[in-house]
Amino acid sequence: MLDSLAQATSSAEKTQLTLSIAEELQQSNWERTVHYLNIAKEIAQNSKDDKLIAEAYEAAGDIYSNKDALDIALENYIKAYEYYENKKPSQRFRLENLSLIHI
């Protein structure tokens, strides 16, 4: 996957590959997982693409949720939602996983 990442040209492709790497590493190397999550969010933010940014934060929320880091998962889900809260209802982000988190 790292070779594919080096060859990726679009922000969307780079973000998705970086998130895939983070997902693959989440069981074996948590520090590298967090590193790749941060890279994915940075690439998405630099793209200025609201949908891509929201997807990166949602994926990060999922990974943190899987690790039972629910406070950090919630932060990421909320950031993802913020990119969609002012959109038309048909375009809003669905946060199915948020229902798993109880405050």
Salt bridges, closest charged atoms under 4 A:
ASP50 OD2 - LYS87 NZ 3.38
GLU55 OE2 - LYS51 NZ 2.77
GLU96 OE2 - ARG94 NH2 2.23
